[in-house]
């Protein structure tokens, strides 16, 4: 088996290490699993280009090493093709890896790539941008933007910056006026956030829950049923004690595509935790079975 391994040197579990040391440990893990691996440690825009080149090179798999953003970037280069994605969860939260049953230890994740089975799962798309977990507009992209400003300006750690950013954003409490079009029907809404998941999530306010499957061929759309700070404060408290109820606290729909329109000329949109700028209307759709991923044999996905 021959694989191309693309490591994000800024990933949470390896940031601060020397690039040579990080790649050596991963290369040794693949050697121990009898897998021929070309390991590259990259950052930023280098990752997407390297993934496209690797996919065209005829390797048996392209392996993404990093957090959800890195894995999403590599996945976008593989969607619609025959080359499978291997996952090395090296990030802080590793939502995607957990949802598809990838072990978090490097040696076990490498063993999964060597011994696992490539299976087709769904991908989401927003105005031609691929996401493997979720996308949102409203509060969360504002919090991420504020977090990154604090990390760069004040040198704060990720979690402290996130907490401080959330407080600042909640103080301003931006709401968004959005028109949601599904199957030709338009529903206006004023809400702090709209969340679109690749398959159905158990949502816990701004903290993500798990997905029971990732091949149902459906997106899930959540719209928060509140407009004021007090309502959001109540939701936050309920989230802390795990008392949120999806039917009561959110409008939930399962669908294959949706259009979101606002009066804003540009929207900040979160895609797998990364914030980009897109011009409305936003067109979301599901890409059923568009991505092949190497899963543990015992983790084979159920038939849709």
C-alpha positions in Angstrom: 0.0 0.0 0.0 1.3 3.4 -1.0 -0.1 6.6 0.5 0.6 10.3 0.5 0.4 11.9 3.9 -0.2 15.6 4.3 0.4 17.0 7.8 -0.6 20.4 9.0 2.3 21.6 11.1 -0.1 24.0 12.9 -2.4 21.2 14.1 -3.2 21.3 17.8 -1.4 18.1 18.8 1.9 18.8 17.0 2.1 22.6 17.0 5.3 23.7 18.7 7.2 20.6 17.6 9.9 20.7 15.1 8.6 19.8 11.6 11.3 17.1 11.3 10.3 15.5 14.6 6.6 15.5 13.8 7.0 13.9 10.4 9.5 11.4 11.7 7.1 10.0 14.3 4.3 9.7 11.7 6.7 8.1 9.1 7.8 5.5 11.7 4.1 4.6 12.5 3.5 3.9 8.8 6.6 1.9 8.5 5.6 -0.2 11.4 2.2 -0.8 9.7 4.0 -1.9 6.4 2.7 1.1 4.5 4.9 3.1 2.1 4.2 6.7 3.0 5.5 9.9 1.6 5.0 12.4 4.5 4.8 16.1 3.9 4.5 18.7 6.7 2.8 21.8 5.3 0.6 24.8 6.3 -2.0 27.0 4.9 -2.7 27.0 1.1 0.1 24.5 0.5 -2.2 21.8 1.9 -5.0 22.1 -0.8 -2.5 22.1 -3.6 -0.6 19.1 -2.3 -3.8 17.1 -1.9 -4.8 17.7 -5.5 -1.3 16.7 -6.7 -1.3 13.6 -4.5 -4.8 12.5 -5.7 -3.6 12.7 -9.3 -0.4 10.7 -8.6 -2.1 7.3 -8.3 -1.5 6.6 -4.6 -3.8 4.2 -2.8 -5.0 6.9 -0.4 -4.3 10.6 0.5 -4.0 10.9 4.3 -4.9 14.2 6.1 -3.1 14.8 9.4 -4.6 17.6 11.4 -7.9 19.0 12.8 -11.3 19.2 11.1 -10.2 22.2 9.0 -7.2 20.3 7.6 -9.2 17.1 6.9 -11.9 19.2 5.2 -9.4 20.8 3.0 -7.9 17.5 1.8 -11.4 16.0 1.5 -12.4 18.8 -0.8 -9.6 17.8 -3.2 -10.9 14.2 -3.2 -14.6 14.7 -3.5 -16.0 13.1 -6.6 -12.9 11.1 -7.3 -11.9 7.5 -6.6 -8.9 8.1 -4.3 -9.9 7.5 -0.6 -9.2 9.8 2.3 -7.3 8.5 5.3 -7.6 10.4 8.6 -4.9 11.1 11.2 -6.7 13.1 13.9 -4.1 15.6 15.1 -6.4 18.5 16.0 -7.9 19.7 19.2 -11.5 18.5 18.9 -11.4 16.0 16.0 -15.2 15.9 15.4 -15.0 14.2 12.1 -12.6 11.5 13.2 -14.9 10.7 16.2 -18.0 10.6 14.1 -16.6 8.0 11.8 -14.9 5.9 14.5 -11.2 6.7 13.8 -9.0 6.1 16.9 -7.3 9.2 18.2 -4.0 7.6 18.9 -1.6 8.0 16.0 -0.5 4.4 15.9 -4.1 3.1 15.9 -5.2 5.6 13.3 -2.4 4.5 11.1 -3.3 0.9 11.6 -6.9 1.8 10.5 -5.5 3.2 7.3 -3.5 0.1 6.7 -6.2 -2.4 7.5 -9.5 -0.5 7.1 -12.0 -0.4 4.3 -12.7 2.5 1.9 -16.4 3.4 2.0 -18.5 6.2 0.4 -19.9 8.9 2.7 -21.7 12.1 2.1 -20.2 15.6 1.7 -22.0 19.0 2.0 -21.5 21.9 -0.3 -22.0 25.6 0.1 -21.7 27.7 -3.1 -19.2 25.1 -4.4 -17.2 24.9 -1.2 -17.1 21.5 0.4 -17.7 20.7 4.0 -17.6 17.4 5.8 -19.0 18.4 9.2 -21.1 21.6 9.2 -21.6 25.2 8.2 -23.2 28.1 9.9 -23.9 31.8 9.6 -24.6 34.2 12.5 -23.1 34.0 15.9 -20.5 31.3 15.4 -18.5 32.9 12.5 -18.5 36.1 14.5 -17.0 34.3 17.5 -14.4 32.6 15.4 -13.3 35.9 13.8 -13.1 37.6 17.2 -11.2 34.6 18.6 -8.5 34.9 15.9 -8.2 38.6 16.4 -7.5 38.1 20.1 -5.0 35.3 19.5 -3.1 37.4 17.0 -3.4 40.7 18.9 -3.1 39.5 22.5 -1.4 36.2 22.1 -4.1 34.3 24.0 -4.5 30.6 23.9 -7.3 29.1 21.8 -9.7 28.3 24.7 -9.2 31.6 26.5 -9.6 33.5 23.3 -12.7 31.6 22.4 -14.3 32.3 25.8 -13.5 36.0 25.7 -14.7 36.2 22.1 -18.0 34.6 22.9 -18.6 37.1 25.7 -17.8 40.0 23.4 -20.1 38.7 20.6 -22.9 37.9 23.0 -22.7 41.4 24.3 -23.3 42.8 20.8 -25.7 39.9 20.1 -25.9 40.1 16.3 -29.0 38.6 14.7 -29.4 37.9 11.1 -32.5 38.3 8.9 -32.6 35.5 6.5 -35.0 34.1 4.0 -34.9 30.3 3.8 -36.1 28.7 0.6 -36.8 25.0 0.6 -38.6 23.3 -2.3 -39.9 26.6 -3.7 -41.3 27.8 -0.3 -39.7 30.8 1.4 -39.7 31.2 5.1 -38.4 34.5 6.6 -36.6 34.3 10.0 -34.8 36.6 12.4 -32.3 34.4 14.3 -28.8 34.5 16.0 -27.6 31.6 13.9 -28.4 29.1 11.2 -26.6 25.8 11.3 -26.4 23.3 8.4 -25.0 19.9 9.1 -23.8 17.1 6.8 -26.3 14.6 8.0 -28.2 15.0 11.2 -26.5 16.3 14.4 -27.6 16.2 17.9 -27.0 19.9 18.5 -26.0 21.5 21.8 -26.1 25.3 21.1 -22.6 26.2 19.8 -21.1 22.8 20.9 -21.5 20.1 18.4 -23.1 16.7 19.2 -22.5 13.5 17.4 -23.9 12.1 14.2 -25.3 8.6 14.2 -24.6 8.2 10.4 -23.0 10.1 7.6 -24.5 8.5 4.6 -28.2 9.3 4.8 -28.0 11.6 1.8 -29.5 14.5 3.8 -28.5 17.8 5.2 -29.9 19.0 8.5 -31.0 22.6 9.0 -31.2 24.2 12.5 -32.6 27.7 13.1 -32.5 29.0 16.7 -35.9 30.0 18.0 -34.8 33.1 19.8 -34.0 36.8 19.1 -32.9 38.3 22.4 -30.0 38.0 24.8 -32.1 36.5 27.6 -33.3 33.8 25.3 -29.8 32.9 24.3 -28.7 33.0 27.9 -31.4 30.5 28.7 -30.3 28.3 25.9 -26.7 28.5 27.1 -27.8 27.4 30.6 -29.9 24.5 29.2 -26.9 23.5 27.1 -24.7 23.3 30.1 -27.0 21.0 31.9 -27.9 19.0 28.8 -31.5 20.0 28.8 -31.8 21.4 25.3 -34.7 20.0 23.3 -34.3 20.2 19.5 -38.0 20.4 18.8 -38.6 23.1 21.4 -35.5 25.3 21.0 -34.8 25.0 17.3 -36.6 24.7 14.0 -35.2 21.5 12.4 -35.5 20.3 8.9 -34.0 17.4 7.0 -33.4 18.2 3.3 -31.2 17.7 0.3 -30.7 21.4 -0.6 -31.6 24.9 0.7 -31.1 28.5 -0.3 -30.4 31.2 2.2 -30.9 34.8 1.2 -30.2 38.0 3.1 -29.9 41.7 2.3 -26.2 41.6 3.2 -23.8 41.8 0.3 -21.2 39.6 2.0 -21.7 36.9 4.7 -19.1 35.4 7.0 -19.7 31.7 6.8 -18.2 29.0 8.9 -17.2 25.8 7.1 -15.8 23.1 9.3 -14.6 25.7 11.8 -13.0 27.9 9.2 -14.6 31.3 8.3 -14.8 32.5 4.7 -16.6 35.3 3.0 -19.4 34.3 0.5 -21.8 36.4 -1.5 -25.5 35.5 -0.9 -27.6 33.7 -1.8 -26.0 30.7 -0.2 -26.9 27.5 -1.9 -26.4 24.4 0.2 -26.7 20.9 -1.1 -25.8 17.4 -0.2 -23.3 15.3 -2.3 -24.4 11.7 -1.5 -21.6 9.2 -1.4 -19.2 11.8 -2.9 -16.3 11.1 -0.6 -14.5 7.8 -0.1 -13.0 7.4 3.4 -11.0 4.6 5.0 -12.9 3.4 8.0 -12.2 0.7 10.6 -13.7 -2.6 9.4 -16.0 -2.7 12.5 -17.1 0.8 11.7 -18.7 0.1 8.3 -21.5 2.6 7.6 -25.0 1.3 7.4 -26.8 1.3 4.1 -28.8 4.5 3.5 
